[in-house]
């Protein structure tokens, strides 16, 4: 069960998912399940049968100059309402809210200090 304001998910954004998967498999022992996306594959990292994070491959001009990094996600009760509050408090929206079937509704923001973070409202029961 998730609670509003708690860290919920971590995602590695990389240009080479295969290299990242090989590293985490050999050094940590993770396995990976493919989750098809519109133009790529999202990799769900697992320890035994428990999902522990994800790997997203950056491609396209919108990722020019974006370094490879881990991106944490906070669970929020209503991503759309919280995004309005975040903008009023000085956040910059990096990606407007979007839905991921079976996962939840997500937005990516940059806080006033410049740190990027994802906010998501998980689907009920997740």
C-alpha positions in Angstrom: 0.0 0.0 0.0 1.2 3.5 -0.8 0.8 6.7 1.2 0.6 10.3 -0.1 4.1 11.9 -0.1 6.1 8.7 0.2 8.7 7.5 -2.2 7.0 4.9 -4.4 9.2 4.0 -7.4 12.7 4.5 -8.8 13.6 4.5 -12.4 17.0 4.5 -14.2 16.9 6.7 -17.3 19.7 5.5 -19.6 20.8 5.5 -23.2 21.8 1.8 -23.1 19.3 -0.4 -21.3 21.1 -3.6 -22.2 24.3 -2.4 -20.6 22.4 -1.2 -17.5 20.5 -4.5 -17.2 23.8 -6.5 -17.5 25.4 -4.4 -14.7 22.5 -4.7 -12.3 22.0 -8.4 -13.1 25.6 -9.3 -12.4 26.2 -6.9 -9.5 22.9 -7.0 -7.6 21.1 -10.1 -9.0 18.1 -8.4 -10.5 16.1 -10.0 -13.2 14.0 -8.0 -15.7 10.5 -8.2 -17.2 9.8 -6.4 -20.5 6.8 -4.0 -20.5 6.1 -2.9 -24.1 5.7 0.8 -24.7 4.6 2.7 -27.8 8.1 3.1 -29.2 10.3 1.1 -26.9 10.4 -1.4 -24.0 10.3 -0.5 -20.3 12.2 -2.9 -18.2 10.8 -3.8 -14.7 13.7 -4.7 -12.4 12.9 -7.5 -10.0 14.5 -9.1 -6.9 13.1 -12.6 -6.8 9.5 -11.9 -7.8 9.3 -8.4 -6.3 9.4 -5.3 -8.6 12.1 -2.9 -7.2 12.5 -0.4 -10.0 12.5 0.3 -13.7 14.8 1.1 -16.6 13.7 3.5 -19.3 15.7 4.1 -22.5 16.1 7.8 -23.4 15.9 8.4 -27.1 14.9 11.5 -29.2 15.8 15.1 -29.2 13.9 15.9 -25.9 16.6 13.9 -24.1 19.5 15.8 -25.6 21.9 16.9 -22.8 20.0 14.9 -20.2 22.5 12.8 -18.2 21.8 9.2 -17.3 20.4 9.2 -13.8 18.0 7.6 -11.3 14.7 9.3 -11.1 12.6 8.8 -8.0 8.8 9.0 -7.9 6.6 10.2 -5.1 3.1 8.8 -4.6 0.6 11.6 -4.5 -3.2 11.5 -3.9 -4.1 13.5 -7.1 -1.3 14.2 -9.5 -3.3 16.8 -11.4 -4.3 18.8 -8.4 -0.8 18.5 -6.8 0.7 19.6 -10.1 -1.3 22.9 -9.9 0.0 23.4 -6.4 3.6 22.6 -7.5 3.5 25.2 -10.3 2.1 27.8 -7.9 5.0 27.0 -5.6 7.6 27.5 -8.4 8.0 24.1 -10.0 8.6 23.7 -13.7 6.7 20.9 -15.5 9.0 18.7 -17.5 6.3 16.3 -18.6 2.6 17.0 -18.3 0.5 14.3 -16.6 0.0 11.1 -18.6 -1.6 7.7 -17.8 0.1 4.3 -17.8 -2.5 1.5 -17.9 -2.3 -0.7 -14.8 0.3 1.7 -13.2 -1.2 5.1 -12.6 -1.1 8.8 -13.6 2.4 10.4 -13.8 3.9 13.9 -14.1 7.6 14.8 -14.1 8.6 18.1 -12.5 11.6 20.1 -11.6 11.5 21.6 -8.2 12.5 25.2 -7.6 16.1 24.1 -6.8 16.4 22.3 -10.1 16.0 18.7 -9.0 13.8 16.5 -11.3 11.3 14.1 -9.7 8.3 12.1 -10.8 4.9 12.4 -9.1 2.4 9.6 -9.6 -1.0 8.6 -8.4 -0.9 4.8 -8.5 -3.9 2.8 -9.7 -6.0 1.5 -6.7 -4.7 -1.7 -5.3 -1.1 -1.2 -6.3 
